[in-house]
Amino acid sequence: MDYRIFHGELVRLAALDSESSALELARWMGDTEFSRLFDAVPAGCPSVHRMQQSIQELQQEQPQIYPFAIRTLQEDRLIGRCELEITVWANREAFVGIGIGERDYWGRGYGTDAMHILLRYAFTELNLHRVSLNVFSYNERAIHCYEKIGFQHEGRLSRWVHREGRRWDLVYMGILSAEWQALQQACQRC
């Protein structure tokens, strides 16, 4: 049994600290390309103080949300964040959100590794049944990543978000515990 449940091949999940993480989070959210991939709200330039408040609110007032920093194993560098939000405990389901804020780490497997860790935590530690997410239809790189991990397309909201004069769909994807376990067993046989 591996007791390092928050470690992957490239990254580890750690506490999202309001003091040390806020500067990076504010910088990432000020990057309009990142913010348009990460969130539906219009791009802005949040202050470090506002990001500190946001992190503190996540940690203190919302026990159903599990926020994490994504840190590289090699340099212990903060490169992104992710969270698991339990939507209905009785149904054992949650929504996941993830973002790699450091552009040098985009498209290199760091987000995929972090998502693997988060799913392992969701299904083996929290005993969840389903993990869902939504993604903008223009974020093809993320959709491909989620498909590779095992998420299935479950629906979409047509023309849900407005970006640069046009409307884009919001794609819903999900993975069940049994589907994830089958993929893990198949990978062990490889």
C-alpha positions, 0 to 999 in steps of 0.5 A: 500500500502506498501511503503517499496519496498526495504524490504523483509522478511529477507533482504533489498536492499540498495545502493552499497557503494564503500567505505564500500562494496568494501572490502566484494566484493573483498573477495567474488570474491576471493572465487573461489566457489562463483566467479565460480557461479557468473561470467563466467570469470576465478577466480581471486583475485581482489583488494579492489581498483578495486572493488571500481572502479567497483562500482563507474563505475556502479553508474556513467556511466551506468544509465540503471543499478540498482545495490544493496547491499543485507543486512540482516534485523536482523543484517544489515549485507552485505551478497550479491549483485544484479543488474537489467540491463535494456537491451531495455527500448522500450521493457521494459525488463531487465536482473537480476544478484544476488549473496550471497557472505557470505557462512553462508547465502547460501541455507537459503532463503536470495537470494530468498527473495532478488530476490522477492524484485528485481522482485517487484521493476522491475514490480511495480516500473519500469513497466518492461514487462520481467526480464531474467537471465542466470545461469550455468547448474552446479548451480542447487541450483540457478536453483531450486531457480529461478524455485520456484520464477516463472522463466521459462526455455527459452533456453540454449547455449550448452557447453558455459563455461569451468570449470575444464576440461569440458564444461557446458551449459548456461541456459536462464530463464525469467519471465513476469510481468503477470506471476509474478502478477498471482503468487503474487495473488495466494500467497495472497489467500494462 
